[in-house]
Amino acid sequence: MRKEIIFNATATETRIAITEDSRLVELFVESPDKEHYVGNIYLGRIAKVMPGIRAAFIDVGLRQDAFLHFSDVGSTIGDFAYLEDDGDGVALLDDDDDDDIPETPPYSSKQQNNRRPRVGGGNYSRDAEPEPHENLKVGEKIIVQVTKEPTGNKGVRVTSEISLPGRFLVLLPLRRSIGVSKRVNDFREKRRLRNTVRNLIPRDMKVGVIIRTNALEQAEEIIRQDLEALLDKWREIEKGIRDSIPPKLISKEMSSTSGVLRDLFSEEVERVVVDAKNLYREVSVYLESNQPSLLDKVEFYKGREPVFDIFGIEKEVAFALQKKVPLRSGGSIVIEQTEAMTVVDVNTGRFAKKQDQELNSLQTNLEAAREIARQLRLRDVGGIVVIDFIDLTDDKNQKKVYDELRKEMRKDRAKSTVLPMSEFGIVQLTRQRVRQSVIHSFSEPCPVCGGVGIVQSKSTIVNNIERWIRRFKTDIRGFRRLILQTNPTIVEFLHHGLPSRLLQMMLKYHVHIKIVADEKMPQHEFHFLLRKNNEDITEKYEQQP
């Protein structure tokens, strides 16, 4: 597989494209007006503890309180007390890097709960060891790390188990475990890496380590440098916690540029292309300090045509913003995203009548499975995904489609679970949601429809205007003069006909209405003012919800 990383930078935005065999599979966007929070570490204060939803809300200084589910509260929640002069308990954080799950990971809070001392009869004693979340008290300090970006009206999601990712290692403060990525299959290499890290960890520090896939075949000196950098970073965080008053940002995750180089730039990548001098220098400086052997793979693009156009990426980005994605066979997939889930529909298109229906459906479904997996990565779709494949009568063909989808999803760094195809040709899967979907990086809600994708019809809006006039006349007797401010489209609609709709309403309700067109006003909105003093009386006679 030919893998490349393409950087495109402008004065206000940096885009990073990851391609596999010249096809875009991942896209990162960084701009000053869209801040990213995943990986940030905060010293916060517990604002609410709500056992009914098994969660707590943490004040970390953002617009909305962070969401901490009880399952994300680590068993070491009291172990940070030594950082506080007043003895207040704070918490710990956990690694959320899918590529770096240890072969024998540290116990999660749920697993820790199952390891309590037994009391007679084989039952666990609740008095022997409290649940980790039972230590959460309103007003107390807590250290949390962001694991998911805010979505919609929801704040960031956090965990109380800290992890500090490096290029080759992930540092786990206050844990004594050493794990190796599942993707390292060589037993001897696993043992070498474990022994190397075990010998490098200072005896006086209580820290655990996850060894990343990038550490495969790396020399001890390289691993030592990465570990020392992480330990230095952790010492700085400790100092920041001691000297800070919550809510406070203690450690900010590195930029998208450095993050991509750290996590994705390896020997597998054939080249990195950068089109801006400042960014090229930033990439070079980072690699000189962390991986000088990869410097030869970095190229500075000097062409006049935009670099994303040369690599065909701009067209792929355009498709990522559309609901309908064409397939090479002539079929298509339609992707509809909602707050709760994403729905994907597979269509055969013009290719449907050219051969046997079952075979045609199978070929279209297989192609769609590959494209859907790529689109989920490209759009960074998270949560529940429901895929409606074309109906197949043969169970073997259904399994082929399911196996193809699973195979393609394994290429994804995000965690996912794919369920078998149902009798209706439906496949359900879940994909880890970390960042906001890419579509949010390039778009914002429509000011006319508010993001719902539809607007009220002109006749509906005029009917609303007439209902307002009727409520007004119920309260106000006699002849009145009004000013109506509304969108020019509605003005034109009101003047249409003989007699016009406007004249009909004036005669019916005994009012005189002067219309003022306002191009800045949304189509569904209107305002009524009294002619004598320009007083806005719209809200007074609106239908209350």
Disulfide bonds with the S-S distance in Angstrom:
none
